[in-house]
Amino acid sequence: MQRMPKLLRRAMSVVLITLSVLLAQETQQPSGYLLGEELSVEMIVHVWGEVKKPGEYRVPYDTDVLELISKAGGPTFEANLSRVRVTRETEGWNLNQEGLKKLVREAQAGRMTEERLDELLQSRFAERVTDYNLDRYLKNKKGVQAPPVLQPGDVIFLPKNGWFRWRELVRVAHEVAIIASVYVWYLRASED
């Protein structure tokens, strides 16, 4: 079987997602993808934490974590790129009133045991939050998994690095030392 050229695969993806968007608009069910300017397929994602411009971004459908962080102005000096957290919306488990009724009916019919429910919940939510080591990817792209491609509604979080915590600890210790020095100076001055 011949491999499809990358351009052809990308074009097919755009066509399929565009059809998904149009079908979703017809059936009034949101797909998470939007038709952007010039008929490009876009989605809304969020980036929080240690980036220069955190917030909500409208990006092309094939944007990855690195591209989103770049679009947000890049990481701050205090960012921990080795623990970039990706939180993804899970599909099909929106427990609204109808979903809850369906679960209860299945349980009453004997098709849903406690073990089965636990298994379903664990399998659905196990991959919801993942950490990605972007630092390792940036240092050596060979043999390292590429940054995850985003999906509609994804939230990317860059935590503070350990060096920042150490600097904060040193700053607080410095302030406590100054206060202690002033207090000792005051005690000595009051003895005279």
Buried (B, 14 or more C-beta within 10 A) or exposed (E): EEEEEEEEEEEEEBEEBBEBBEEBEEEEEEBBBBBBEEEEBBBBBBBBBBBEEBEEBEBEBBBBBBBBBEBBEEBBEBBBBBBBBBBBEEEEEEEEEEEEEEBEEBBEEEEBEEEEEEEEEEEEEEEEEEEBBBBBBEEEEEEEEEBBEBBBBBBBBBBBBEEBEEEEEEEEEEEEEEEEEEEEEEEEEEEE
